[in-house]
Amino acid sequence: MTRRILLTGAAGRVAHQLLPGLDEHELRLLDRSEPPPHGDAQLLVGELTDRDLLARAVEGIDTVVHLAGDPSPSATWDELRGPNVDGFAALLGAAAEHGVRRVVYASSVHAMGRYESDGALPVQAHWAPAPCCPYGATKAFDEAVAGVFADRRGLSTIGLRLGATTPVPEQRSQLSSWLGPEDLRRLVRGAVETEVPFGVYPATSANTRGHWDLGPARADLGYEPTLDSAAHAGEVEDDGTDVTTCRRP
Ligand SMILES: NC(=O)c1ccc[n+]([C@@H]2O[C@H](COP(=O)([O-])OP(=O)(O)OC[C@H]3O[C@@H](n4cnc5c(N)ncnc54)[C@H](O)[C@@H]3O)[C@@H](O)[C@H]2O)c1
């Protein structure tokens, strides 16, 4: 089914890997940096916290795929607050107000990072958030506020706790959480189409060394990953750990 999709963070690294998986849809691309042209997609440039821009961005949109944000686990609260907290809440408000059906958004394995540090594996989707850094805490907030919009405003929200989302894993620490491009596209397509109205799911490939339970994503999103970081294990830099999320000081 062809849908009208708004993709935020469209100039970023994850969007670059995802976009070929959205070609059947009518796309509108938003970023604070000019996104590269993509077929007939409409391009919007500006800040998530600009309410006029957001109103134009969500007008007539069926599904938002929200990737805009600060992706750095070492970012400070001041750096994170605008893009990851205020921007996401503003986006959800605009989506609810303008009749958007669903928002699929990028959370992160860092929202559950303390479980990984503790060796409580595989990390289960339904456990309480346990962030390992301010970045992970903003993602846990995003999951919470998305739940409020789903419950109180009838806006369907599906959160994906993305692992290391790169064309190939680059370091040993990424082998446990790697999400390869084809699996990213499968997962987002499943999140766009599922009949489940609300949920938050670990989002990795089917890694032999995986630390994240993919059962709920398989059941609810029809996710059938085909990639395994083990195929690249001989090529990665050894950074001394199997843990993707933050190490304790
Ligand atoms: N890359 C990964 O491995 C990874 C892992 C887990 C989660 N994520 C999440 O996925 C999303 C995308 O990550 P990425 O690696 O592509 O990051 P990126 O920095 O490459 O892309 C993010 C994009 O968002 C835009 N942006 C940031 N703040 C904005 C704002 N206030 N208004 C408008 N645009 C804004 C940036 O200009 C950038 O193009 C982020 O939410 C990140 O937290 C990424």
The ligand as an SDF file (V2000), in Angstrom:
LIG
                    3D

 44 48  0  0  0  0  0  0  0  0999 V2000
   23.3270    5.4750   13.9330 N   0  0  0  0  0  0  0  0  0  0  0  0
   23.0670    4.5650   14.8420 C   0  0  0  0  0  0  0  0  0  0  0  0
   23.7640    3.5390   14.9280 O   0  0  0  0  0  0  0  0  0  0  0  0
   21.9090    4.7550   15.7970 C   0  0  0  0  0  0  0  0  0  0  0  0
   21.7390    3.8180   16.8300 C   0  0  0  0  0  0  0  0  0  0  0  0
   20.6580    3.9730   17.6940 C   0  0  0  0  0  0  0  0  0  0  0  0
   19.7560    5.0000   17.5030 C   0  0  0  0  0  0  0  0  0  0  0  0
   19.9630    5.9080   16.5010 N   0  0  0  0  0  0  0  0  0  0  0  0
   19.0000    7.0010   16.3580 C   0  0  0  0  0  0  0  0  0  0  0  0
   18.6150    7.0820   14.9950 O   0  0  0  0  0  0  0  0  0  0  0  0
   18.3790    8.4290   14.6280 C   0  0  0  0  0  0  0  0  0  0  0  0
   19.2250    8.8000   13.4250 C   0  0  0  0  0  0  0  0  0  0  0  0
   20.5920    8.6350   13.7710 O   0  0  0  0  0  0  0  0  0  0  0  0
   21.7640    8.9270   12.7210 P   0  0  0  0  0  0  0  0  0  0  0  0
   22.9020    8.0560   13.0960 O   0  0  0  0  0  0  0  0  0  0  0  0
   21.2350    8.9160   11.3420 O   0  0  0  0  0  0  0  0  0  0  0  0
   22.1610   10.4080   13.1470 O   0  0  0  0  0  0  0  0  0  0  0  0
   22.6620   11.5770   12.1930 P   0  0  0  0  0  0  0  0  0  0  0  0
   23.2710   12.6050   13.0860 O   0  0  0  0  0  0  0  0  0  0  0  0
   23.4880   11.0280   11.0790 O   0  0  0  0  0  0  0  0  0  0  0  0
   21.3000   12.0980   11.5880 O   0  0  0  0  0  0  0  0  0  0  0  0
   20.3710   12.8000   12.3730 C   0  0  0  0  0  0  0  0  0  0  0  0
   19.7900   13.8920   11.5030 C   0  0  0  0  0  0  0  0  0  0  0  0
   18.8490   14.6140   12.2940 O   0  0  0  0  0  0  0  0  0  0  0  0
   18.9820   15.9850   11.9750 C   0  0  0  0  0  0  0  0  0  0  0  0
   18.5270   16.7680   13.1300 N   0  0  0  0  0  0  0  0  0  0  0  0
   19.0460   16.7420   14.3730 C   0  0  0  0  0  0  0  0  0  0  0  0
   18.3780   17.5750   15.1620 N   0  0  0  0  0  0  0  0  0  0  0  0
   17.4090   18.1510   14.4040 C   0  0  0  0  0  0  0  0  0  0  0  0
   16.3970   19.1110   14.6640 C   0  0  0  0  0  0  0  0  0  0  0  0
   16.2490   19.6600   15.8790 N   0  0  0  0  0  0  0  0  0  0  0  0
   15.5780   19.4640   13.6580 N   0  0  0  0  0  0  0  0  0  0  0  0
   15.7260   18.9260   12.4250 C   0  0  0  0  0  0  0  0  0  0  0  0
   16.6750   18.0210   12.1210 N   0  0  0  0  0  0  0  0  0  0  0  0
   17.5050   17.6300   13.0980 C   0  0  0  0  0  0  0  0  0  0  0  0
   20.4700   16.1950   11.6870 C   0  0  0  0  0  0  0  0  0  0  0  0
   20.7110   17.3330   10.8670 O   0  0  0  0  0  0  0  0  0  0  0  0
   20.8500   14.8910   11.0170 C   0  0  0  0  0  0  0  0  0  0  0  0
   20.8030   14.9760    9.6000 O   0  0  0  0  0  0  0  0  0  0  0  0
   18.6860    9.2670   15.8700 C   0  0  0  0  0  0  0  0  0  0  0  0
   17.4770    9.5200   16.5570 O   0  0  0  0  0  0  0  0  0  0  0  0
   19.5730    8.3600   16.6930 C   0  0  0  0  0  0  0  0  0  0  0  0
   19.4860    8.6450   18.0630 O   0  0  0  0  0  0  0  0  0  0  0  0
   21.0180    5.8070   15.6550 C   0  0  0  0  0  0  0  0  0  0  0  0
  1  2  1  0
  2  3  2  0
  2  4  1  0
  4  5  1  0
  4 44  2  0
  5  6  2  0
  6  7  1  0
  7  8  2  0
  8  9  1  0
  8 44  1  0
  9 10  1  0
  9 42  1  0
 10 11  1  0
 11 12  1  0
 11 40  1  0
 12 13  1  0
 13 14  1  0
 14 15  2  0
 14 16  1  0
 14 17  1  0
 17 18  1  0
 18 19  2  0
 18 20  1  0
 18 21  1  0
 21 22  1  0
 22 23  1  0
 23 24  1  0
 23 38  1  0
 24 25  1  0
 25 26  1  0
 25 36  1  0
 26 27  1  0
 26 35  1  0
 27 28  2  0
 28 29  1  0
 29 30  1  0
 29 35  2  0
 30 31  1  0
 30 32  2  0
 32 33  1  0
 33 34  2  0
 34 35  1  0
 36 37  1  0
 36 38  1  0
 38 39  1  0
 40 41  1  0
 40 42  1  0
 42 43  1  0
M  CHG  2   8   1  16  -1
M  END
$$$$
